[in-house]
Amino acid sequence: MRKEDILKHVQYLQNAGMPEKYLDVIHHLDEPETYSNSLRYFASGGEVEKGGTNERYASRLEYLVDGHKKGRTDWQTMAKRAREKWRV
């Protein structure tokens, strides 16, 4: 996945009204994650290495976007499942 895809996923989730706290659930760092942090990081050159933490973060984001597009709105459950599927 490319960083442009991550930017689109983050923007989608923000526009869909996903509470920011679920970014913390799916993100790999211990410090709080925000929409603005993710957007800034990937817009300024954040890399997505195959098998790396950002690739797994991207997969978790994509899972949430796909779930929402299928009509799911239980962000907490989706975030938990994404984290279990792609371990931090």
N, C-alpha and C positions, 0 to 999 in steps of 0.2 A: 504494500500500500504506500502511496505517496503522501508527502506532507500536505499537499493540496486537498487530498481526500479527507485527511484529519481535520483540516480547517473547515471544510464543508460539514463534516459530522458535528463538530463542536457548535458551529453556527446553527445547524438544524436543531440540535438539542436545546440550545438556548432559546430559539424562537418557538419551540414546541412547549416551553415552560417547564422543562425538567429542573427541579431544584438543584442549585449548585452543589449542595452537600453530597449528591451522588457522584460528582466528579471525584470527590475524596475517596469514595468507596472503590472506584475503579482505577484510580491513579496509583502509581508505584512509589511515590515519594511520601515521606512521613509528614511533610508540611502541607498545610491546606492548599488545595488546588481550586482555582477559579476559572471561569470562562475567559476572563481577560488574560490570565497567565498562559493558558493553553494557546489562545489565539496569538498572543505576542510571541511566544516561544517558537511556534511553527511558522509564523509569518516572517520571523527574523532568521530563519535558517536551521531550525531544529531538525535533526536528522532522524530517519527511520531506518534502522539497520535490521537486516533479516535476522530473526530470532532474538532481537533485543527488546528491552523494556518498552520502548516507544512503539514497536510493532505490536506487542501484546496490548498496550493501551489503545492503539488504533483498532484492534479487533474487538475490544470491549466497547468502544464507542460505536463501531459499526453494528454490533449486536443490539445496542440500545436503539439506534436509529431504525434498524430493520423491524424490531419489535414494535416500536411506536407506529411505523407505517402499516403494520398489520393490525393496528387497533389496540395494542396493549398500552396501558397507562399506569401500571403499578411499577413506578420507577424503582422503588426499593427492591422488589423481587427481581426485576430485570438486572439491576446493578449487582446484586448478590450472585445471581447465576452467571453473569459475565465474569465476575471475579473468580468464581469457582472453575469456570471453563478455561480461562486463560489466567493462570496463577500469576500473582504479582511477583 
